[in-house]
Structure formats: structure tokens, C-alpha cells
Amino acid sequence: MRPGEFILEETDIEANVGRKTVRLTVRNAGDRPIQVGTHFHFFEVNRKLLFNREQALGMRLNIPAGTAVRFEAGQSHEVELVELAGDGLIHGFNRLVEGNINDPDVRKAALEKMAEFIK
């Protein structure tokens, strides 16, 4: 082996095996493109993206790390989301979820904040 050399297996790498996924159709109702990265909490993306947000609670895009999906103005895409890994704590983003996503009170509060966010 040489310094910096990679020794890779010939098999494909499978990511997120065994984790809950959901497929959603997302439409960009805005007048400019919107790009969403891999690890952004999809429930809290730009309010101009229209989709079933309740199904996206605790989920992110199921795409390779470091990549993104671009939603052109007026267009729709079907995306696959995967549940966020870890202990369920979500903070930041658009501050719609501030706590453990597994707590029913946190989920309820997030859905209430979302109703105001998308107005």
C-alpha cells in the first residue's frame, strides 16, 4: 500500500439500509430555483416547496452525502426521503422543530408552527 492509496471493494455501497423511507411529489411554486442539500430536515425546507410536510417530519433526502436536489421554478419532482439517524434531537433549520422529534408534544408544536410558516 502506498500513502494515499485507496483499496476499494468491487461491490456497490448501500446506504440507509433498513431505515424508514417515504416518496413524495414536491412542486416549486416559487419564481426561482430552490436547492436542498442532503442533510437538511426536509419538513423545514423553503415554504415555496409544496408537498405533504407531515410525512416529511424527521426525514431528509435519501441521496449521497454532499449532494443536493434542485427544484426549478414551476416544476415538480418525486423525491425519496429517509428518516434522520441519531437520537431524534432536531434544532436549527427554520426553528420549527426544537427538541426530540420522537416526543409527541414536539411533533404537535412543529406542525402548529408549520401552519404559520407556510402561510
mmCIF file of the C-alpha atoms, coordinates in Angstrom:
data_MODEL
# 
_entry.id   MODEL 
# 
loop_
_atom_site.group_PDB 
_atom_site.id 
_atom_site.type_symbol 
_atom_site.label_atom_id 
_atom_site.label_alt_id 
_atom_site.label_comp_id 
_atom_site.label_asym_id 
_atom_site.label_entity_id 
_atom_site.label_seq_id 
_atom_site.pdbx_PDB_ins_code 
_atom_site.Cartn_x 
_atom_site.Cartn_y 
_atom_site.Cartn_z 
_atom_site.occupancy 
_atom_site.B_iso_or_equiv 
_atom_site.pdbx_formal_charge 
_atom_site.auth_seq_id 
_atom_site.auth_comp_id 
_atom_site.auth_asym_id 
_atom_site.auth_atom_id 
_atom_site.pdbx_PDB_model_num 
ATOM 1   C CA . MET A 1 1   ? 0.000   0.000  0.000   1.00 0.00 ? 1   MET A CA 1 
ATOM 2   C CA . ARG A 1 2   ? 1.191   3.494  -0.847  1.00 0.00 ? 2   ARG A CA 1 
ATOM 3   C CA . PRO A 1 3   ? 0.368   6.643  1.151   1.00 0.00 ? 3   PRO A CA 1 
ATOM 4   C CA . GLY A 1 4   ? -2.997  8.000  -0.029  1.00 0.00 ? 4   GLY A CA 1 
ATOM 5   C CA . GLU A 1 5   ? -3.890  4.818  -1.902  1.00 0.00 ? 5   GLU A CA 1 
ATOM 6   C CA . PHE A 1 6   ? -7.471  3.571  -1.768  1.00 0.00 ? 6   PHE A CA 1 
ATOM 7   C CA . ILE A 1 7   ? -8.313  -0.128 -1.830  1.00 0.00 ? 7   ILE A CA 1 
ATOM 8   C CA . LEU A 1 8   ? -11.978 -0.418 -2.718  1.00 0.00 ? 8   LEU A CA 1 
ATOM 9   C CA . GLU A 1 9   ? -14.265 -3.416 -2.950  1.00 0.00 ? 9   GLU A CA 1 
ATOM 10  C CA . GLU A 1 10  ? -15.944 -4.208 -6.257  1.00 0.00 ? 10  GLU A CA 1 
ATOM 11  C CA . THR A 1 11  ? -19.423 -4.318 -4.702  1.00 0.00 ? 11  THR A CA 1 
ATOM 12  C CA . ASP A 1 12  ? -21.884 -1.427 -4.583  1.00 0.00 ? 12  ASP A CA 1 
ATOM 13  C CA . ILE A 1 13  ? -22.255 0.501  -1.338  1.00 0.00 ? 13  ILE A CA 1 
ATOM 14  C CA . GLU A 1 14  ? -25.787 0.510  0.059   1.00 0.00 ? 14  GLU A CA 1 
ATOM 15  C CA . ALA A 1 15  ? -26.725 3.478  2.214   1.00 0.00 ? 15  ALA A CA 1 
ATOM 16  C CA . ASN A 1 16  ? -29.566 3.763  4.719   1.00 0.00 ? 16  ASN A CA 1 
ATOM 17  C CA . VAL A 1 17  ? -30.447 0.063  4.563   1.00 0.00 ? 17  VAL A CA 1 
ATOM 18  C CA . GLY A 1 18  ? -33.337 -0.818 6.870   1.00 0.00 ? 18  GLY A CA 1 
ATOM 19  C CA . ARG A 1 19  ? -34.327 2.781  7.601   1.00 0.00 ? 19  ARG A CA 1 
ATOM 20  C CA . LYS A 1 20  ? -37.827 4.125  7.009   1.00 0.00 ? 20  LYS A CA 1 
ATOM 21  C CA . THR A 1 21  ? -38.304 5.917  3.679   1.00 0.00 ? 21  THR A CA 1 
ATOM 22  C CA . VAL A 1 22  ? -41.152 7.782  2.011   1.00 0.00 ? 22  VAL A CA 1 
ATOM 23  C CA . ARG A 1 23  ? -41.661 9.044  -1.559  1.00 0.00 ? 23  ARG A CA 1 
ATOM 24  C CA . LEU A 1 24  ? -43.230 12.474 -2.068  1.00 0.00 ? 24  LEU A CA 1 
ATOM 25  C CA . THR A 1 25  ? -44.033 14.674 -5.034  1.00 0.00 ? 25  THR A CA 1 
ATOM 26  C CA . VAL A 1 26  ? -42.661 18.173 -4.460  1.00 0.00 ? 26  VAL A CA 1 
ATOM 27  C CA . ARG A 1 27  ? -43.609 21.238 -6.526  1.00 0.00 ? 27  ARG A CA 1 
ATOM 28  C CA . ASN A 1 28  ? -41.727 24.520 -6.572  1.00 0.00 ? 28  ASN A CA 1 
ATOM 29  C CA . ALA A 1 29  ? -44.449 27.198 -6.505  1.00 0.00 ? 29  ALA A CA 1 
ATOM 30  C CA . GLY A 1 30  ? -41.850 29.966 -6.450  1.00 0.00 ? 30  GLY A CA 1 
ATOM 31  C CA . ASP A 1 31  ? -40.394 32.051 -9.251  1.00 0.00 ? 31  ASP A CA 1 
ATOM 32  C CA . ARG A 1 32  ? -36.767 30.924 -8.848  1.00 0.00 ? 32  ARG A CA 1 
ATOM 33  C CA . PRO A 1 33  ? -34.913 27.634 -8.347  1.00 0.00 ? 33  PRO A CA 1 
ATOM 34  C CA . ILE A 1 34  ? -34.618 26.136 -4.857  1.00 0.00 ? 34  ILE A CA 1 
ATOM 35  C CA . GLN A 1 35  ? -31.826 23.728 -3.943  1.00 0.00 ? 35  GLN A CA 1 
ATOM 36  C CA . VAL A 1 36  ? -31.965 21.408 -0.917  1.00 0.00 ? 36  VAL A CA 1 
ATOM 37  C CA . GLY A 1 37  ? -28.905 19.585 0.440   1.00 0.00 ? 37  GLY A CA 1 
ATOM 38  C CA . THR A 1 38  ? -28.669 16.045 1.713   1.00 0.00 ? 38  THR A CA 1 
ATOM 39  C CA . HIS A 1 39  ? -28.934 16.542 5.447   1.00 0.00 ? 39  HIS A CA 1 
ATOM 40  C CA . PHE A 1 40  ? -31.444 19.398 5.646   1.00 0.00 ? 40  PHE A CA 1 
ATOM 41  C CA . HIS A 1 41  ? -34.568 18.481 7.637   1.00 0.00 ? 41  HIS A CA 1 
ATOM 42  C CA . PHE A 1 42  ? -36.960 18.293 4.672   1.00 0.00 ? 42  PHE A CA 1 
ATOM 43  C CA . PHE A 1 43  ? -40.005 19.254 6.774   1.00 0.00 ? 43  PHE A CA 1 
ATOM 44  C CA . GLU A 1 44  ? -38.426 22.720 7.178   1.00 0.00 ? 44  GLU A CA 1 
ATOM 45  C CA . VAL A 1 45  ? -37.380 23.496 3.592   1.00 0.00 ? 45  VAL A CA 1 
ATOM 46  C CA . ASN A 1 46  ? -38.366 26.667 1.729   1.00 0.00 ? 46  ASN A CA 1 
ATOM 47  C CA . ARG A 1 47  ? -42.074 27.465 2.067   1.00 0.00 ? 47  ARG A CA 1 
ATOM 48  C CA . LYS A 1 48  ? -42.424 27.705 -1.730  1.00 0.00 ? 48  LYS A CA 1 
ATOM 49  C CA . LEU A 1 49  ? -41.896 23.939 -1.991  1.00 0.00 ? 49  LEU A CA 1 
ATOM 50  C CA . LEU A 1 50  ? -45.337 22.341 -1.825  1.00 0.00 ? 50  LEU A CA 1 
ATOM 51  C CA . PHE A 1 51  ? -45.752 18.752 -0.543  1.00 0.00 ? 51  PHE A CA 1 
ATOM 52  C CA . ASN A 1 52  ? -47.160 16.768 2.393   1.00 0.00 ? 52  ASN A CA 1 
ATOM 53  C CA . ARG A 1 53  ? -44.959 18.211 5.135   1.00 0.00 ? 53  ARG A CA 1 
ATOM 54  C CA . GLU A 1 54  ? -46.343 15.993 7.884   1.00 0.00 ? 54  GLU A CA 1 
ATOM 55  C CA . GLN A 1 55  ? -44.902 12.947 6.068   1.00 0.00 ? 55  GLN A CA 1 
ATOM 56  C CA . ALA A 1 56  ? -41.513 14.710 5.924   1.00 0.00 ? 56  ALA A CA 1 
ATOM 57  C CA . LEU A 1 57  ? -41.264 15.300 9.678   1.00 0.00 ? 57  LEU A CA 1 
ATOM 58  C CA . GLY A 1 58  ? -37.960 13.793 10.846  1.00 0.00 ? 58  GLY A CA 1 
ATOM 59  C CA . MET A 1 59  ? -36.830 12.997 7.283   1.00 0.00 ? 59  MET A CA 1 
ATOM 60  C CA . ARG A 1 60  ? -34.091 14.121 4.862   1.00 0.00 ? 60  ARG A CA 1 
ATOM 61  C CA . LEU A 1 61  ? -33.348 13.469 1.198   1.00 0.00 ? 61  LEU A CA 1 
ATOM 62  C CA . ASN A 1 62  ? -32.188 9.905  0.527   1.00 0.00 ? 62  ASN A CA 1 
ATOM 63  C CA . ILE A 1 63  ? -29.274 10.919 -1.711  1.00 0.00 ? 63  ILE A CA 1 
ATOM 64  C CA . PRO A 1 64  ? -25.481 10.631 -1.306  1.00 0.00 ? 64  PRO A CA 1 
ATOM 65  C CA . ALA A 1 65  ? -23.900 12.918 1.301   1.00 0.00 ? 65  ALA A CA 1 
ATOM 66  C CA . GLY A 1 66  ? -22.711 16.246 -0.037  1.00 0.00 ? 66  GLY A CA 1 
ATOM 67  C CA . THR A 1 67  ? -25.169 16.344 -2.931  1.00 0.00 ? 67  THR A CA 1 
ATOM 68  C CA . ALA A 1 68  ? -28.417 18.266 -3.423  1.00 0.00 ? 68  ALA A CA 1 
ATOM 69  C CA . VAL A 1 69  ? -31.661 18.317 -5.397  1.00 0.00 ? 69  VAL A CA 1 
ATOM 70  C CA . ARG A 1 70  ? -32.567 21.414 -7.400  1.00 0.00 ? 70  ARG A CA 1 
ATOM 71  C CA . PHE A 1 71  ? -36.243 22.267 -7.838  1.00 0.00 ? 71  PHE A CA 1 
ATOM 72  C CA . GLU A 1 72  ? -36.714 24.585 -10.821 1.00 0.00 ? 72  GLU A CA 1 
ATOM 73  C CA . ALA A 1 73  ? -39.486 27.201 -10.626 1.00 0.00 ? 73  ALA A CA 1 
ATOM 74  C CA . GLY A 1 74  ? -42.871 25.711 -11.516 1.00 0.00 ? 74  GLY A CA 1 
ATOM 75  C CA . GLN A 1 75  ? -41.602 22.140 -11.791 1.00 0.00 ? 75  GLN A CA 1 
ATOM 76  C CA . SER A 1 76  ? -42.451 19.032 -9.763  1.00 0.00 ? 76  SER A CA 1 
ATOM 77  C CA . HIS A 1 77  ? -40.156 16.167 -8.757  1.00 0.00 ? 77  HIS A CA 1 
ATOM 78  C CA . GLU A 1 78  ? -40.709 12.923 -6.923  1.00 0.00 ? 78  GLU A CA 1 
ATOM 79  C CA . VAL A 1 79  ? -38.138 12.530 -4.153  1.00 0.00 ? 79  VAL A CA 1 
ATOM 80  C CA . GLU A 1 80  ? -37.343 9.796  -1.663  1.00 0.00 ? 80  GLU A CA 1 
ATOM 81  C CA . LEU A 1 81  ? -36.818 10.800 1.950   1.00 0.00 ? 81  LEU A CA 1 
ATOM 82  C CA . VAL A 1 82  ? -35.164 8.763  4.681   1.00 0.00 ? 82  VAL A CA 1 
ATOM 83  C CA . GLU A 1 83  ? -35.524 9.164  8.436   1.00 0.00 ? 83  GLU A CA 1 
ATOM 84  C CA . LEU A 1 84  ? -32.822 11.184 10.163  1.00 0.00 ? 84  LEU A CA 1 
ATOM 85  C CA . ALA A 1 85  ? -30.430 8.992  12.147  1.00 0.00 ? 85  ALA A CA 1 
ATOM 86  C CA . GLY A 1 86  ? -29.442 9.576  15.752  1.00 0.00 ? 86  GLY A CA 1 
ATOM 87  C CA . ASP A 1 87  ? -31.343 10.187 18.952  1.00 0.00 ? 87  ASP A CA 1 
ATOM 88  C CA . GLY A 1 88  ? -34.088 12.351 17.406  1.00 0.00 ? 88  GLY A CA 1 
ATOM 89  C CA . LEU A 1 89  ? -32.894 15.786 18.540  1.00 0.00 ? 89  LEU A CA 1 
ATOM 90  C CA . ILE A 1 90  ? -33.512 18.424 15.881  1.00 0.00 ? 90  ILE A CA 1 
ATOM 91  C CA . HIS A 1 91  ? -32.529 22.086 16.332  1.00 0.00 ? 91  HIS A CA 1 
ATOM 92  C CA . GLY A 1 92  ? -31.943 24.933 13.929  1.00 0.00 ? 92  GLY A CA 1 
ATOM 93  C CA . PHE A 1 93  ? -33.002 24.934 10.276  1.00 0.00 ? 93  PHE A CA 1 
ATOM 94  C CA . ASN A 1 94  ? -36.128 27.170 10.343  1.00 0.00 ? 94  ASN A CA 1 
ATOM 95  C CA . ARG A 1 95  ? -36.647 26.528 14.072  1.00 0.00 ? 95  ARG A CA 1 
ATOM 96  C CA . LEU A 1 96  ? -39.905 24.693 13.516  1.00 0.00 ? 96  LEU A CA 1 
ATOM 97  C CA . VAL A 1 97  ? -38.695 21.660 15.466  1.00 0.00 ? 97  VAL A CA 1 
ATOM 98  C CA . GLU A 1 98  ? -36.793 22.425 18.650  1.00 0.00 ? 98  GLU A CA 1 
ATOM 99  C CA . GLY A 1 99  ? -36.390 19.186 20.548  1.00 0.00 ? 99  GLY A CA 1 
ATOM 100 C CA . ASN A 1 100 ? -36.768 15.450 20.207  1.00 0.00 ? 100 ASN A CA 1 
ATOM 101 C CA . ILE A 1 101 ? -38.826 14.505 17.158  1.00 0.00 ? 101 ILE A CA 1 
ATOM 102 C CA . ASN A 1 102 ? -39.960 11.346 18.980  1.00 0.00 ? 102 ASN A CA 1 
ATOM 103 C CA . ASP A 1 103 ? -41.766 13.439 21.627  1.00 0.00 ? 103 ASP A CA 1 
ATOM 104 C CA . PRO A 1 104 ? -45.476 13.798 20.668  1.00 0.00 ? 104 PRO A CA 1 
ATOM 105 C CA . ASP A 1 105 ? -45.583 17.333 22.127  1.00 0.00 ? 105 ASP A CA 1 
ATOM 106 C CA . VAL A 1 106 ? -42.599 18.421 19.999  1.00 0.00 ? 106 VAL A CA 1 
ATOM 107 C CA . ARG A 1 107 ? -44.231 16.931 16.885  1.00 0.00 ? 107 ARG A CA 1 
ATOM 108 C CA . LYS A 1 108 ? -47.533 18.683 17.636  1.00 0.00 ? 108 LYS A CA 1 
ATOM 109 C CA . ALA A 1 109 ? -45.787 22.031 18.192  1.00 0.00 ? 109 ALA A CA 1 
ATOM 110 C CA . ALA A 1 110 ? -43.815 21.603 14.944  1.00 0.00 ? 110 ALA A CA 1 
ATOM 111 C CA . LEU A 1 111 ? -47.000 21.012 12.951  1.00 0.00 ? 111 LEU A CA 1 
ATOM 112 C CA . GLU A 1 112 ? -48.601 24.097 14.519  1.00 0.00 ? 112 GLU A CA 1 
ATOM 113 C CA . LYS A 1 113 ? -45.548 26.232 13.669  1.00 0.00 ? 113 LYS A CA 1 
ATOM 114 C CA . MET A 1 114 ? -45.590 24.821 10.134  1.00 0.00 ? 114 MET A CA 1 
ATOM 115 C CA . ALA A 1 115 ? -49.154 26.052 9.587   1.00 0.00 ? 115 ALA A CA 1 
ATOM 116 C CA . GLU A 1 116 ? -47.912 29.609 10.248  1.00 0.00 ? 116 GLU A CA 1 
ATOM 117 C CA . PHE A 1 117 ? -44.666 29.131 8.302   1.00 0.00 ? 117 PHE A CA 1 
ATOM 118 C CA . ILE A 1 118 ? -46.348 28.211 5.009   1.00 0.00 ? 118 ILE A CA 1 
ATOM 119 C CA . LYS A 1 119 ? -48.988 30.997 5.067   1.00 0.00 ? 119 LYS A CA 1 
# 
